[in-house]
Amino acid sequence: MDTTKTNMKIAVLSGKGGTGKTLVSVNLSTVAKESIYIDCDVEEPNGHLYFKPKNIQKEDVTVKIPKVDNEKCNGCRKCVEFCKFNALAYIKNKLFIFDEICHSCGGCMLVCPEDALFETEKVIGKVEKGYYNNISIYTGILNIGEASGIPIVKKLIDENKNKDKLTIIDCPPGSACIVMETIRDVDYCILVAEPTIFGVHNLNMVYELVRLFNKPFGVIINKYLEEENPVKKFCVKNNIKIIEKIPFDTELGKINSNGEIAVEKSGKYNQLFSNLLDKVIKEAGNETTVNP
Amino acid sequence: MKIAIPVNEKNIETNVCASFGRSPYFLIYDIETQESNFIDNFAASDVGGAGIKAAQIIVDNEVEALLTPRCGEKAAEVLNSADIKIFKTVYPSAKENIQGFIDKKLNLLDEIHAGFHGHNEN
């Protein structure tokens, strides 16, 4: 299958960190030759450690935070009552705004009858874009101490919405709001899990999420050993397709821990990830493939 | 002088609530008239920022001191701005702490935590 002719978007998820999302995402992107890799794990993005991207362009990501003009504020408290997140308080004839609590909905500005609130921009992180061969590498980085990386994920996803290339999205771990934002528009979800009881628990979280979003999906069991394991049982019981098993293998471990890309270092893994990519594209349905 | 205490039930024998922002009720006690007034904490079930809203309720009730086992940093900022002193409760019941406050046996709360932000506090 010619993988350069698809504009499919594939998300790689897992219920916890360290299961192999980045391993799968980086190797799929690389084996595809021409692709976009987006690291949405904004609290600890590490795909760039493998790609070491060149020609990096950086752009700040900002959110809008209200500020008050004390001359205009008459203390009516409409904004305080409106804010569902309680980011505002009115104490001793003065309006207090808690930036970290604000979700940038802009509602306080709409309800203020005195026009006393105005928007200011606050930097919460950045997006870096670079290249590795014919792969565009996008990395979202959330500043330490910021409450939510969702604006960064939104920017990453929006910027790559209409690109005519295979796009691999390395998700944040878990199944919280930020992951929902990440998978909203994808064509297929890969759920990476470890073959343990803990692996089942974590897999179940993302399994419930992708079902809620009605996304086609398949499971990759990472660190796989040829024996019965709870994840396999879980998949059989719930009729979930296991699309790949990545072996528990010292060779792969070594390549990985040196920050190298397995498909470039090992014929065996080149074959494994090539097959996987073909399978995923086929699984996701041919309707999104241009000139199948 | 009026003081406030987060409480689990609407009677003066009730225990002090372990949480400030998520306390179901506040007891507003007037030391001069010995009058007890119980108010609902509308912030208790909010998604976030409960401490800020709860502190706003305390401020609006014009109390001079809050007796509480613990208090988050944002709530403390609101209370401090309104010059409300925060004292640490040391007894189980509201009644005992009120007496303790009157007898000057309570100390100022020196440990302000960073907030639980929607996570379970245990």
Chai-1 contact restraints between the chains, C-beta under 6 A:
chainA,res_idxA,chainB,res_idxB,connection_type,confidence,min_distance_angstrom,max_distance_angstrom,comment,restraint_id
A,F85,B,G48,contact,1.0,0.0,6.0,A-B,restraint_1
A,F85,B,G49,contact,1.0,0.0,6.0,A-B,restraint_2
A,N86,B,D46,contact,1.0,0.0,6.0,A-B,restraint_3
A,N86,B,G49,contact,1.0,0.0,6.0,A-B,restraint_4
A,N86,B,I52,contact,1.0,0.0,6.0,A-B,restraint_5
A,N86,B,K53,contact,1.0,0.0,6.0,A-B,restraint_6
A,A87,B,G49,contact,1.0,0.0,6.0,A-B,restraint_7
A,A89,B,I52,contact,1.0,0.0,6.0,A-B,restraint_8
A,A89,B,Q56,contact,1.0,0.0,6.0,A-B,restraint_9
A,A89,B,V78,contact,1.0,0.0,6.0,A-B,restraint_10
A,I91,B,V59,contact,1.0,0.0,6.0,A-B,restraint_11
A,I91,B,V78,contact,1.0,0.0,6.0,A-B,restraint_12
A,I91,B,S81,contact,1.0,0.0,6.0,A-B,restraint_13
A,I91,B,A82,contact,1.0,0.0,6.0,A-B,restraint_14
A,K92,B,A82,contact,1.0,0.0,6.0,A-B,restraint_15
A,F98,B,K74,contact,1.0,0.0,6.0,A-B,restraint_16
A,I101,B,G49,contact,1.0,0.0,6.0,A-B,restraint_17
